[in-house]
Amino acid sequence: MQVENQYVKLPILREKQVVLAIKREDLIHPFISGNKFRKLKYNIVKAQESGHTKIVTFGGAFSNHIAATSAAAKIANLEAIGIIRGEELLHTWLENPTLKRAHENGMRFKFVSREIYRQRDELEFLISLRNEFGDFYPIPEGGTNDLAIKGCEEILNPSDTEFDFICVCVGTGGTMAGLINASGNNQQVLGFPVLKGDFLSTELKKLSRKENWSLNPTYHFGGYAKINEELVHFINRFKQQTGIPLDPVYTGKMMYGLLDMVRNDNFAPGTRILAIHTGGLQGIFGMNLVLHKKNLPLLDV
Ligand SMILES: *Cc1c(COP(=O)(O)O)cnc(C)c1O
């Protein structure tokens, strides 16, 4: 599947003579959006080919991965079980737009404490899940595994070699690894981590096959799903100016960082940048509930 690149016009880009296009992976599907479609594609095929009828995966309360997996499993006619971080959600999950929609897609949930959730990659935990649910095809949190990276290698098209930089926001690094593998040697892949901490460089070295990449760790806004008024205003203004919606957890932070770098002359005049819109727009509804509780301005929908 090939997705179009949309060129963005903003005064700062004209002033700095930087070309910016956005690959609209967010338009692939409202819930199996962007990189989650790419990451699930070969995993769903493998689950079916190996005769599984059930998939189990892991995520937080507003997880794009949970949203996407529920919708993809429904289309593929697979049973889906989500192991969800946070016992307290057992009583409130119907007020959570992500989980409500995933449930409507047929996903069943098991809510676990943060302590148990931390054991999600351990063999013992997987064995206990098999005892509870029977045989299943496991997909890790965030969906990152070898097949996910293979799927993400399909984000770039042959004509994308005209760009000097490929930019992407980074959670686990699976999407960025796919982009690195598919990039040309004359291109730089620039990642914007949305989590605090410096585990990602090590991870990316393991996951990718090339060295033409770097990370800018400046724009996490305090950590995963942390957001402030400035970011809300930025996302709303960007949508007004370009018509392109961004999500508050991932793509909003990347675009904020990218335009800040343009403003600070981090790119030479004439540089051509392709930013990947990895999707995640379903998360806006959940984030607006959080913003409302904190009396902060809301994201435009
Ligand atoms: C999950 C997600 C990411 C992070 O992808 P990784 O492969 O884990 O780095 C980026 N953007 C959006 C919108 C996502 O939902």
Ligand as a Chemical Component Dictionary entry (heavy atoms), coordinates in Angstrom:
data_LIG
# 
_chem_comp.id                   LIG 
_chem_comp.type                 NON-POLYMER 
_chem_comp.pdbx_formal_charge   0 
_chem_comp.three_letter_code    LIG 
# 
loop_
_chem_comp_atom.comp_id 
_chem_comp_atom.atom_id 
_chem_comp_atom.alt_atom_id 
_chem_comp_atom.type_symbol 
_chem_comp_atom.charge 
_chem_comp_atom.model_Cartn_x 
_chem_comp_atom.model_Cartn_y 
_chem_comp_atom.model_Cartn_z 
_chem_comp_atom.pdbx_ordinal 
LIG C1 C1 C 0 2.895 3.354 18.296 1  
LIG C2 C2 C 0 3.114 4.651 17.615 2  
LIG C3 C3 C 0 4.398 5.157 17.372 3  
LIG C4 C4 C 0 5.650 4.484 17.874 4  
LIG O1 O1 O 0 6.074 3.458 17.052 5  
LIG P1 P1 P 0 7.331 2.570 17.483 6  
LIG O2 O2 O 0 7.469 1.605 16.376 7  
LIG O3 O3 O 0 6.932 1.884 18.768 8  
LIG O4 O4 O 0 8.488 3.430 17.696 9  
LIG C5 C5 C 0 4.512 6.348 16.671 10 
LIG N1 N1 N 0 3.420 7.021 16.272 11 
LIG C6 C6 C 0 2.180 6.599 16.517 12 
LIG C7 C7 C 0 1.031 7.415 16.072 13 
LIG C8 C8 C 0 1.977 5.390 17.191 14 
LIG O5 O5 O 0 0.728 4.985 17.445 15 
# 
loop_
_chem_comp_bond.comp_id 
_chem_comp_bond.atom_id_1 
_chem_comp_bond.atom_id_2 
_chem_comp_bond.value_order 
_chem_comp_bond.pdbx_ordinal 
LIG C1 C2 SING 1  
LIG C2 C3 SING 2  
LIG C2 C8 DOUB 3  
LIG C3 C4 SING 4  
LIG C3 C5 DOUB 5  
LIG C4 O1 SING 6  
LIG O1 P1 SING 7  
LIG P1 O2 DOUB 8  
LIG P1 O3 SING 9  
LIG P1 O4 SING 10 
LIG C5 N1 SING 11 
LIG N1 C6 DOUB 12 
LIG C6 C7 SING 13 
LIG C6 C8 SING 14 
LIG C8 O5 SING 15 
# 
